[in-house]
């Protein structure tokens, strides 16, 4: 099979197209013919620099994929010809989706949403699982609560807005001006231009000054202080990135959550949960409750360098997807 191989760490020129042996089926796995994969920040990090997973870095990157099952192991719950999606490789020694074929642990995948194309389905797994873990499992968002999502047109953010609405929350979404129109299509009750509005302004507008019940911050860094300011006393904050100063967590009595969806893949802990989440996501997608936002760029996996450049340019709106 053809694959894009990571030969060393560095800029986008490190990828090389090479022939590799086809994957060999093992128990509990299926072999998938890859049709599409999406680019996530973790992919560019693994490519460019040392990470906690670099010692066990596979030569074929990218976890997200959508494709067709072409071989199964005995007693598999999948059949040849099934259209599936998931985030199931590209890290922790498991080769990923930048190839014509991919060996995947079937506990990490699910039948793809019937209403989506392969390109659309490949955009979902990592970001949908991350948003689900933050809003459903960690913060337990309830109907009628107020939820603030920072970075609402990013990969995780745009799914979080839609999940928040599906859970019955009143959702506010922050964006930059050039992404404002796209954010309005996601169904948020309030879309906030962060360049023209202070934290106290949108807290007053959206919560009558009380503060949000929950905040999901997909930006973090120094920005996390805006989340701590916007949330009410005894409220909930979740983030997907490192945070330095968490003093406000104690001063406001907050429930603070860090979300790292890679743990089941890298540590082998409760991998079945990812398959379960993806099955629920597929149901919500086919009911019209969720839809991925795709960047306007169109690349193949053989143009992976251009896909990484597009994501790193910060110009993408929604997910950058590569097709086979």
C-alpha angles and dihedrals in degrees: 000000000000119000141169105242128206104225099176140342117279145079125341092285091075093085118098129184110234141159114253132181115267113260117263119230118248132183115287092017140097131204114234131198100226116230101170143356133189131223117242129182089250089061093055091045093051090048097047111036149011113286134173086269099047095102089064099035115151121223092237114061136198126076103200117083146150121202151122126286109241100170136020137192121237115290093014117161088220129075132212107272096032114138108227142173137194150124103263115142149003092103142060094031095307114123114234144214103288089102141071091255135027135192109221137183103243092217088069097054143060141189106286120247107277092221095058133079119235089257092054094044093052089060094062118058107077096034095043093049090047094050091045092052091049100045105028106028104028106029097023094214112211133202111276096022120127115241128189118200118194116205094024099178096046123103097269096027098059091052092045091056091054095044089049091054092046088054090055099253127142101244130205119189128198121210144158116260097256090055097046097101093050091050091055091062092061095073101247116160091223128025112196127200101216093199092061103034133064123219091250090051096057094038087056093045098046104031106021088250095301096111130243120294089224138011127197110197115194092171103052120157108099087342091074088080088067088056092050089050094048098049122085124244110283089015131136131258128182130182138178098209137062119282127201108189115044098159092118089061088069097036093053097035092240131177101229124194135189115203122205111165092185093076097090090051099042099036101028092235116152095332090172089072092071092056090048093050092048091051090054092045089053090053092051092046092052089048090056095249096116135033128172119240109224127200115241092242119106120203139154123229087255086064092053091132090061091047092053090047090052093053094044092050089069087224096107118107108203125345126342107224130193121203130204 
